[in-house]
Amino acid sequence: IAYYENWQSNELYITLIAVRQELQHHGLGSKLLLHFEQKYRDSQFREIRLEVDKSNTKAYVFYLKHGFQEVEDRNQKLLMGKRL
């Protein structure tokens, strides 16, 4: 997981979650995301945000499954967010 911490807005912004293709569909992406959330659960950060391409339905469904909601339509992308 690649991300940055926005200290001014108390948000975490995920820029990339990557799992090698041959290792996908074994729950590794879910485990990475869960570990990430647990790491920041008791921190000053209150929300996780990320962008997903509208054409990437696989990623979109993954994020919905993990509690993310659409925040903003950005033409070809959607901003999604989840409260910690």
C-alpha positions as CSV (number, residue, x, y, z in Angstrom):
1,I,0.0,0.0,0.0
2,A,1.3,3.4,-1.0
3,Y,-0.3,6.4,0.9
4,Y,0.4,9.7,2.4
5,E,-0.8,11.4,5.6
6,N,-2.6,14.7,5.3
7,W,-2.0,16.3,8.7
8,Q,-4.1,19.4,8.0
9,S,-7.3,17.5,7.2
10,N,-6.5,14.5,9.4
11,E,-7.0,12.2,6.4
12,L,-5.0,9.3,5.0
13,Y,-4.9,9.1,1.2
14,I,-4.2,5.7,-0.4
15,T,-2.5,6.2,-3.8
16,L,-2.0,2.5,-4.6
17,I,-2.8,-1.0,-3.4
18,A,-1.0,-3.7,-5.4
19,V,-1.0,-7.5,-5.2
20,R,0.8,-9.5,-7.8
21,Q,-1.8,-10.9,-10.3
22,E,-1.0,-14.6,-9.6
23,L,-1.5,-13.9,-5.9
24,Q,-4.9,-12.1,-6.2
25,H,-8.2,-13.6,-5.0
26,H,-6.5,-15.1,-1.9
27,G,-7.5,-12.2,0.5
28,L,-4.1,-10.5,0.5
29,G,-5.5,-7.1,-0.6
30,S,-8.1,-7.3,2.2
31,K,-5.5,-8.2,4.7
32,L,-3.3,-5.3,3.7
33,L,-6.2,-2.9,3.9
34,L,-7.3,-4.3,7.3
35,H,-3.7,-4.0,8.7
36,F,-3.5,-0.4,7.4
37,E,-6.8,0.5,9.1
38,Q,-5.8,-1.1,12.4
39,K,-2.5,0.8,12.3
40,Y,-4.3,4.1,12.2
41,R,-7.5,3.3,14.2
42,D,-6.4,5.1,17.4
43,S,-4.5,8.0,15.7
44,Q,-5.5,11.5,14.9
45,F,-6.5,10.5,11.4
46,R,-10.3,10.1,11.0
47,E,-10.8,9.1,7.4
48,I,-9.2,7.2,4.5
49,R,-9.6,8.5,1.0
50,L,-8.7,7.2,-2.4
51,E,-9.4,7.6,-6.1
52,V,-10.6,4.8,-8.3
53,D,-11.0,4.8,-12.1
54,K,-14.7,4.4,-13.0
55,S,-13.7,1.7,-15.5
56,N,-12.0,-0.4,-12.8
57,T,-15.1,-2.2,-11.6
58,K,-13.0,-4.8,-9.8
59,A,-11.3,-2.2,-7.6
60,Y,-14.6,-0.3,-7.1
61,V,-16.4,-3.4,-5.8
62,F,-13.4,-4.2,-3.6
63,Y,-13.6,-0.8,-1.9
64,L,-17.3,-0.9,-1.5
65,K,-17.0,-4.3,0.1
66,H,-14.6,-2.8,2.6
67,G,-16.9,0.0,3.6
68,F,-15.8,2.9,1.3
69,Q,-18.4,5.2,-0.1
70,E,-18.4,7.5,-3.1
71,V,-17.6,11.1,-2.0
72,E,-17.1,12.9,-5.3
73,D,-17.4,12.2,-9.0
74,R,-14.2,13.4,-10.7
75,N,-15.0,12.7,-14.4
76,Q,-13.1,9.5,-15.1
77,K,-12.5,8.8,-11.4
78,L,-14.4,8.6,-8.2
79,L,-13.2,9.9,-4.9
80,M,-14.1,7.3,-2.2
81,G,-13.8,7.6,1.6
82,K,-14.2,5.6,4.8
83,R,-14.3,6.8,8.4
84,L,-11.8,5.2,10.8
